[in-house]
Amino acid sequence: MSRILPRSTPEAEGLDPAALRRLVDRLDALEDVHSVMVLRHGSVVGEAWWHPHTADRPHVMFSVSKSFTSTAVGIAVHEGLLTLDDRVVDLLPDDAPADPGEHLRALRVRDLLTMTTGHSASTMEGIDRTISLPGAGWARAILAQPVEHEPGTHFVYNTGATYLLSAILHRLTGERLLDYLTPRLLEPLGITHATWEQDPDGIDVGGFGLSVTTEEMAAFGQLCLQGGVWQGRQLVPAEWVAAATSAQVPNGPHGWPDWNQGYGYQFWQCRHGAYRADGAFGQYVVVWPEKDLVITMTSGLSDLQSVLDVVWDTLLPDAAWVAPAATPDAEAAPFEQALPTPAGAASSPLAESGATYALEPNERDITALAVRRAADDRTEITFTVGGLDHAVSFGHEAWVSGSGSLLGTPADVATAAAWADESTLRGRMVFLGTPFEWRLELRFSGDDVVVTIDQNVAFGERGLLAVKGTARRV
């Protein structure tokens, strides 16, 4: 992957290398951080990817997407396509109800940006995301939901609000959000890997669905830090960046302190004068103007505050900052990190038996599995799903890359497994470019097996499968 940001050393930019090392070590202790990149004065001074995650692979950003959508709105306002005080029902006339209520009629673009639409809950929860019928799209479904409060007075985190912003821009520009942003923002920043999930009608979903690399996230953060200027060009109006990244509305209370600092135009405020673009399970673009610092991270974590706590604990102390030292033409080497593989033996007598186990009926339609020892200390598990066999090879003390399609859609994965004892096999299946991972346990006893598959993070239940099986006898 070609670099889009200059490199330097932490010493040259006034950051103690030991503080960076502590940052990476503390993130490593969280177990499911996938990448981190630290910029000081516009140069990368520290970077790490936890193998099997790599620098060149785009990662799902979830709600970091919202900050890109906000930036697109700012550019469109500057181009005269709309204003913050335009009414939503006027901008989406074909999707608005025939007789909108008072609160819906009062809903304006600025209310969408600040998540103060007047709804009591996220409007994305109330729509069928598979809808693709004339007059029955997502925007119409969102605008049909009751608006209980006066817009501008009641903060509720509402991904449907961001979708409406994308739908408005789609209507005004005649092109998808990604295509609108490409010449105005993405190409100038060197962002060439971006993809964006669309709804059934071809509208970019706005509030989630963007995938970019860690370095591309960092370039976006640096643009914000520089007030919308990139290589001498004003890509985004400075006044928009200032407003979008400032506290526009209160957003508490919340148990995590960095979720109580206020909300801008699709940006969150942080403690210590910082702000961030923020995606589910720990995708972050943290901009810290006081330190002239940008930190980007990808993760697969449920405790989102823990990641920001590591940043403050390691980089806030005065000892983290030193007088710049001359290091001509030098750059810091990336930290070499890896997700841990399961601990244990490469094989077990059970893997030599070649037995196939018939599983009890389950909602995943996995009807059987077989375990055998393969070459190079690998363990191969063959799952029978819907009558088709899916063989997955797991490395021992090493990650094996491949493609998995156990639940239908093929995905790039990396796998590793080990025998914790002669009757217990534990494995990890990492879905590359996403926060998600499956953790498998096969516990054998005589002719029986108990199969458990859990997901590390999820929007709902993490348990994917818990089923018993019995060895087939010929």
N, C-alpha and C positions, 0 to 999 in steps of 0.2 A: 504494500500500500504506500502510495506517495505521501510524504509529509505535507501538512498545510500550515504548520506552526513552527517558528524557530525554536532551537534548543539552546540551553545554557546550563550552567551548574547552579546549585543552590547557593554556593559560596559567592558566586559572582552577583547574585541577585539579593544578597543579604539575608538568606535563610540558612539556619544551622542544618547541615546534613543529618545530624543526629535526630533532630526533630522530625525530619521527613522519614527517617528509618522507624522512629516510634509510631508515626502515623500509619505506615504500612503494616508494621507488626500488630498494632491494635486492630486494624481492619482485618488482618489475617485471623485474629482470634475470634472474630465474629463468624467465621467459617464459610459464609456464602456471599462475600464480596467478589465481584467478577473483574472489576477494573477500577483504577484510579489514575487521574492525571492532574498535576498541580502546575499552574502557570503563575509566575511572578514577573511583573513588568512586561507582560506579553510573551514571555518565553517559557517553554516547558522546562521545569527544573526537576521534575520527578514523575515517573509513570510506572505502572505495573499492571499486568494482566495475569489473572490466576488461571494457569493452564488447567483445562483445555480451552478456556476462552482466549481469544486472540485479538490483536489490535485491528486486524483488517475486517473483522466480521461486524456488521451492523447489529445493534442490540435493540430489542423492543423498549420503547421509552415510556409507554403508557402516558401519564398526564404531563410529562415534559412537553408533549405535543401541544398542550394548551398555550404555552408561552410562545411557541412558533405561530399559532393561530392569532394570538394577540398582536404579534409583530406584523402579521399580514394585514390586520385591521388598521394598525397605525399607518402603514404604507398607503392603504386604500383611502384613509382619511386625508392624508397629505395630497393624494392624487385627485381629491374632490369627488370621490365616488359615494361617500356617505359622511355623516357627522355623528358624534356621540349622542346627540339629542334626537336623532331620527327614530321614529316609532317602528317597532318590529312588525306590527301588522301592516304598515305601509310598505316595508321592504320585502315582505313575503305575503303579498295579497292573495295569492292562489292557495296558500296553506292556512290562512287565518280563518277562524270560524265566521260564519255569516253575520253573527251578532255577538261580537266579543264583549266580555264583561268589562267593567270599568277598569279593573286592575290590568287586564291584558291590554286594553287600549293604551294604558299609560306606560307600558313596558318599552324601554328605550335601549339603544345599543350599549350605553354605559352600564345599564343594569345587568346585561349579559356578561360584560367584561368583569364586573365586580362580584358576580355570583349573588346578586341581590334581586333576583327575578320576582320574588314574592311567593315562590313555591315553598311548601313545607318539606319537600324531599326531592331528591334528584329525579328529574323528569325522564331520564334514560331508563329508570326502573319500570316505567309504565308503558313501554312500547314493545312491539314485536319486532326484533331486529331483522327478521327475515322478510318483512313486508316489501313487496315490489308490485303494487297494483296502482293503476291510475287513480290519483286523488287519495292515496292511502299511504303516503311516504312518512318518513320519520318526522319531518318538520310539522306536518299536519297533526300527527299523533301527539307531539310535544305541546303544540299550541292548543290542543283540545283539552289539556289537563287544567284543573282549577288553579287559579292564582289566588291564594288565600290572603296574602298580605299586600300592602301597598309596595310596589317596586321601589327599590332603593333603600328600604328600611330593615330588611331581614336577610342576613347572610345564611345561605345554605349551599354547600358545595354541590354543584349541579353540572354534571358533564353535558347534559342536554343543552344548557346555555351555550357552551362552546360549539356544540354541533350547529346550533342556529346561526352562530357567527360564520361558520364555514358555509352553511347553506346560503346565507345572505351574500357572501363574497362570490359564491358559485353563480348565483343569479345575476349579480351586478357585472361580473367580468366575463361570464360565458365560458369559464374554464375551471378546472378543478384547482383546489387550493395549492397543491404541490406544483402545478404548472405555473400558477400565478407567482409563487415565491421563487421559482427556479432562477429566472434572470435577474430578479430584483434583490435576492438575498443569498440563495444557496450557491449559485455558481460563483459570485464574487468571493464568498467565504471559502471556496474550494470543497463544498459539500457535494459529493458526487454519488453517494451511496443511498440517499434518502428514498424510502418508499413510504406510502401512507395507505392505510386500510380505507376502503370505501364502503358506503352503504349500498343496498341493492340497486339504488338509482344512480350510482356513479359519483356521489358526493363524498369527498374526503370527510371522515367522521370528526375531525377537528380536535375533539377532546382527548383522543387516544389514537393509537394506530400508527404513529410515526416510528420508523426505525432508522437510526444513524449510528455511526461509530462514536467511540469515546472521544476521539480527537475532534470530530465534527461537532460534538456537543461543546467541547472546550472553545472552539472557534466562535460559536454562537455566544457563549458566556463572555468571551473577550470583547466581542462586538458591543455587548450591553455595557460592559465596564468602560468602554471608550465612547459611550454616548451615541452609539449608532454609526461611528466612523470606522471605515476599514480601508487601509492603504490610501488614505487621503480622500476617500469618497464617503459622503454622507448617505449610507444605505437606508437608514431609518432615522426619521426626524429626532433630533436630540430631545425636544420637549416631550415627544411620545415616550422615549425610553425612560426619561425622568419620571413621568407620571405613572407609567406601567409598573415600574419597579419600586414605587413608593406605596406606603400604606394609604389606601383609599377608603377602606371600611374596616371596622373591627371584625374579627372572625372567631373569637373564643366563645365559651371556655373549652379547653381541651386539656387532657392529662399530660400531653407532651408540650414542654415549654416553647419549642420552636413552631408550634401550631397555634400560638396565642399572640402573635406579634403584629397581626394585621394582614390584609390582602390587597393587592394592587389590581392591575389589569391582567389577570391570569398568571401572576407571579405571587409567591409567598414571601412575607418578611421573615427574617431570622433574627435571633439575638445578635448582639455585638455589631449592629449596623450593617449586617449582610442581608442579602435576599437570594431567592433561589427559584429555579424551575424544578418541579418535583413530580416524580412518577411513582406509581405503586411499586412496592417491594424494594425501594431503595435506589431509584434512578434519580440522579441529582446533577444540576448545574448550580453550584454555589458561587456567588459573586460577592466579594468582600472588599468594597472600595477602600476602606481605611488601610488595608494591607496591600492594595493593588494586586489582588489575588483572585484567581479563579480555580475552583476545584470541581472536577467532574467525576462521577462514579456510576457504575452499574452494579446491581446486586440482586440477590434473591432472598430478602429478609422480611420478616414480619414486624420486628421492632425498628421502626424507621428512625426514632429518636436516637437509638444507639449509634447510628452512623454519624449523625451530626455531633453527638457528644464526643466522639473520637476526634473530630476536627477541632472542636473548641479546646478539649483537654490537651491536645498536642501542639496546636499552633497559636493559641491565645497567650500563653505565658511569654513574658519578655525574653526569657532565655532562648526562645525559638528564633529570635531575630538578632543578626550580627551585622557588623560593618561589612559592606561589600568588599570582596577580595578579587584581585585581578586573576582571571583564569583564561588567557587568550585562546580563542578558537576551541574551547573545550565544551563538552556537553556531558550531562550525567547519564550513565548507563541505566537502562530500565532495570527495575527490581525484578528478580526472577522468583515468581511465586507459583503455587499450584494448589488446587483444591485437593484435600487429602483423599486418598483411596481407602476403601475399607481394609481394616487390619485383619490378618489371619493367614491361613495356609492357602497354597495354590490349588490344592485338590483334597479329596476325601474319597474313601471307598465307595461312597454313594454315587460319586461322579463317574466311577468306573463301571457301575452296573448297567447303565444305559436304560434304566426303567422309565416308563411313561406313566404318568399319573393322571387319572381321569378326575376332573374337578366337578364339584357340585355346581348346579345352575347358578349363574350370577349375572348381574346387570351388564357386565363388560363382555359377556358372551365368550369368555375364555374357557374353553371346554377341557383342555388338557395341557400338560407341559412335560418336558423331558429335560434332564440335565446330564451333560456329559463333559468330560475333560477334552479340550481341543489342543491344538499345537501351541507352542510358545507359552505354556502355563496359562492359557486362556480357559475360561469356562463358558460353554455354550448352553444357553437356555432356549429351547424351542417352545413357543407358545402357539397353541392352536386357537385361532380366533375366527369365529364365523365359518369354521370348516377349513380355513387356510392356515398353513404353518408359517410362523415368523421366527426365524432363528436369530438370536442376538448374542454376539460374542463379547464377553466381558474380560478386560485385561486384569492381570494380577500385579499390583503395585505399579500400574501404568494405565493411562487412559487410552482406550481404543475408540477411534472415530468411525462412524458409520451412519446409516440411515435407519430410523425406526418408524414403524407405522402400525403399532399395536392397536391404536384407537382410530384408525382410518387415514388421517392425513399424514403423509410422509414428513419427517422432520430430521434435521441433522442432529445427531446425538454423539455423546462420548460416554463410555461405560467402563466400569471397573467393579470387581467383586472379589471376595475372599471368604474362606471357610473359618468362621469364628471358632467352631469346633467341628468334630466329624459329622454332626447332624444339623448344623446351622450355617446356611449360606446367606451372606448379606451383599447386596449390590447397590450401586448408584448409577442412574441413567440421567445424564445432564443434557437438557435440551438447549443446544448452543444458540446464542443470540437471544435468549429469553431468560427470565428469572427462574424458570421452572426446572424441577428435578424430581425424578421418581426414586424412592428409596425402597428397595425390595428386601424381603426376608423370607426365606424358605426354611421352615423348621420341620425336620423329618423325625418320625418315630415309628419304627417297624415298617409296615406297608403304607403308612399314612404320611401326609404332608399338610402343613398349614401355610398358605401363601398369603402374605400381606404386602400390599403396595400402597405407600403413602406419598403425598406430594409435599415438598418443602414449604411452599406457600400457595395460597389459593384465595379467591374471593368468597368461597363458601367452604364446604367440608374438605379437609385435606385427605381423608381416607378414600382411596380409589378402589381398593379390593381387599377383602378379608374372606378367604374361602378355604375349605378343606378339600383334600383329594386323596385318592387311594390308588396304589400301584395296580396296573392292569396285569393280569396273569394270562399267559398264552395257553 
